[in-house]
Amino acid sequence: MAKEEIIIAGFGGQGVLSMGKILAYSGVMQDMEVSWMPSYGPEMRGGTANVTVILSDKPVSSPISHEYDTAIILNQQSLDKFEPLVKRGGVLIDDPPGRARHPVRKDSAVYAIEATAEAARMGNMRVFNTMILGGYLKVRPQVLVENVMKGLAKSLPERLHKLLPANEEAIRHGMEIIRKVE
């Protein structure tokens, strides 16, 4: 592994920043050099939010990225803004209900994960973001699932640790349901 620059973007309240924090903690657990840089509007819930995570085997010189190896996109505004910034040969992952149009990139791998529908079917919308994270881990296994679980435990308040088994199930389910868009 050299360096992976990831953008996760969507609406506040979708767990965008949490996904980034979990990935960052996971990288730390694997002795990687890590950067976590959140960005959100004044209305965190419902406003736009994104986070840049860099995982590297060398020191990260800057947390700012202008192109990304992977973009995890959860709404139309984020697709419009970040799709052009995916590196040639990179990966774009999206949850189809969050957008009005399909990604148009032909020089990147595009994956869809129906996390909104699956989380609703499971009766637990709180696992939406970890399901997305599971899809990412299937496509780009930069960190180990067991380290993601440790990162999740570190990022969740202790009063919510009872949700860890449901989140682990969601991660594994996300790994099963992600599909490549041809």
N, C-alpha and C positions, 0 to 999 in steps of 0.2 A: 504494500500500500504506500503510495507516495503522498498525495494530498487530495482530499475530496472537499469541494466547496458546494454547499447545499443552501438553497433558499427554500423556506417553507412560508407560504403566504395564503391568507384568507381573511375571514372576518374575525374580529375579536370575539372570544367566547367559544371558538372552535377548537381550542387547545393548541393553537399554532406555536405560541411561545413555550408551552409545556413540552411539545414534541422536540423543539430545539434544545431545551434544557436537558431532557432525558438523553438525547443523542450526545450532548456535550459531556454529561456525567459518564455515559457509557464509554466514551473515548478516553476519559481520564482513568477509568477502571482498567483500560487496556494500555496504559502508559503512553497514550498518544499526546501530541501537542494539540490543544483545542482552543478554539475561539467561539464565543457565543455573543452575537450582537443583535438585540431585539430592536424593532422599530414599530411604533403604533401611534395612532392618532389620539386625540384627547378623549374620544369616546371609545374606550378599550372594548367594551362589549357592544358588538354591532358595527363598530368602525373597522377600518382595515388594519391588519397587523401582519408583520412578517418578521422573520428571524433568519439571520445568516449564521450557519454553523460551518466551521472549518475543522476537519479532522486531518491530522498530518503526522508523519513520522519524523518531521523536521520542525524546528521552531517556526511559528506563524508570525511573519513579519508585520502583517496588517490584518485587522478584522474586516476590512472593506474589500468586497469583491465586485467586479464589474461584469463577470461572466460566471456561470455556475455549471458544475458537472451534473448536478441534479436539481430539479425544481419540483417541489411538491406544491401543487396548486389547488386551492379549495374554493375559489370563486372567480367570476368573470373578470373583475377588475385586475386581479392578480395574474390571470392568464394573459390579458392584454399587455400588462406591464413587464412580466418576467419571461414569457415564452421567447421573445427575441434574444434574451440574455443567456439562454442555455447554450453551452459550448457545442460545436459540431461534434457529433458522436456521443453527446450527453444523454441524459434521461429526463423525461418529463412525466410525472405521475399526477393524475387528477381524479377527482370524485365527480363523475359526469353530472349529477344534479346541480352542482355548483356553477355551471357555466351555460351560456346560451349558444356557443359555437364550439366545434371541435378544434383541438390544436391543429395547426397547419404545417408544423415543421416536418420536413421530409429527411433532414440530415441528423435527426435525433430519434432515439427510441421513445415511443409514447406508450404509457401504460395507464389503464383505467382500473379503479377499484371502487366498487359500489358500497362504500362504507356507510353512507347515510342510510341507505335502504337496509343494509345488513344489521346495523346497530338498532334501527327501529324494529326489525323483525325479531331481534334478540330481546327487545324490550328494555334496552339500556343505552340511551344516547350518549352517556358519559364515556363510553369506550370507543366512540367514533375516532378520536385522534390516535389511540393506540392501535386500532385496526389499520389505519393509514400507515402508521409506523411499521407495522408488520409487513405490509405490502412493500414498503421501501426496503426492509431488511431482506426480503426474498430477492429483489432485483439488484440491490447493492449491499451485499453482506459485509459492510465495513466494520461492524461491531457485532459481538456475540449476543444472542438473545439473553443469556444469563446475565450479562453485563447491563443490558437494557432493563432487565427486571431490577437489578441493583440500583440503576439510575432512577428508575421509576419510584422505588422505595425511598430514595434520597430526596426526590423532588416533591413527593406527596406529603402533606402534613400527616403526622402519626395517626390522627383521628380518622384518616381515610385509608389506612393500610388494609382495612377489611375489603377494599376494592381491588387489591393486588391480584387475587386469583381470576377475577372477571377480566382484568386488563391483560393478564397473560393469555387467557383464552382468546381474547380479541386480537392480540398480536399474532398468535398462531393461525387464527382464522383469516386474518388479513394476508398472511403468507400464502394461504390456499386460494383466495378469491381474486387476487390481482391477475390481470390478463393484459397481454400485449395487444395494442391496437394496430392493426395492419392497414 
